[in-house]
Amino acid sequence: ENVAVQQLQPGMDLQRCLDLLGAPSSVSQDDDAAGRRFLTWEWLQESGWNLSLSVPVTDTASASYQYGRNNNQIRHLQLIFDPTWRLLEIVDERE
């Protein structure tokens, strides 16, 4: 999804955004006169590494050790459109 997000540009139409990102997780609309529309996507981004080591100690037993670091983040991407479905703003946040 990173490559797709990098291709987003204000002024793009809705169809081009959907072609890049697929279906959004949620859709909402402003109740005020501006009539902006909000489409939101969410991803779990997983990264990290793990190390596992197992050493035979006897014919029937082994010693093992595991260590790792994981960095999981939730990414929220919100696209804000005008009433004609032209992209106004891109909000990209990570938790």
N, C-alpha and C positions, 0 to 999 in steps of 0.2 A: 503493500500500500504506500510506502514512502515515495516511490517513483510516481505513482498516480497523484499523490498530494502535491508534489513539486510541480506538476503540470497545471494545477489549478491557477486561474488568473481572474481577477475581477473583470466583469463584463461577459464572461462565458455564459452560455445558456444552460438551462436545466438539463437537457438531454446529454450534452457533452460531459457535464459533471457526473451524471448517472452512468454514462458509458465508462468513465474512469474508475468510479468507486463502487458501483453496484447499488443495491437498495439500501436506504438509510435505516437506522435503528428506530428513529422517531421523526415525526414531522409536526410542526406547530406553526401558528400564525399570530402576529401581533393583533391585539384588539383595537389599537389606536388607528388613526387616519393614515399612518404610513403604510400599513398593510404588508409589512415585511413578513417573509416566510423563513422558517428555520428548519433545516434538515440536519440531523445529527447522526454520526457514525461512531461506534465504539469498538476498540480492539484491545485484546490483551497481548502485550508484547513481552515475550519471554526471552531472556538472554542469561548467559552464565556458563558455568562449567562444573563438571564433576570428575573426581578421581576416585577410582576403586582399586584396591590392591589386595590380593589374596595370596598367601604364602603357605604351602603345605608344611606342617610342623612334624607330623607323624603320618603313618599310612592311613589313619582314620580321622585326623583332625587338621584344621588349618586355621591360621590367624588372618583376619581381614581388617581393613581400615577403609573408611569412606570419608571423603571431604568434598565440599563443593560450595560454590557461591552462586546464588540465583538473584537476578534482578528483574522482577516482574513489574511491569507498569501497565496501567490502563490508560489508553490514549482516547481522548474525546476530540472529535473533529466536528465543528459546526460550521455549516455554510449558511450565510444569510443572503436571501434573495429579495429583490424588489417585487412589486405586484405583477410585473411582466415576466418574472422568472429569470432575470439577469442577476448574476452573482455580484453582490456588493462587497462582502467581507468574508474572510476565512479566519476562523478561530481554532487554533490547534493547541490543545492542552494535554499534559500528562500528569498522572497522579503517582 
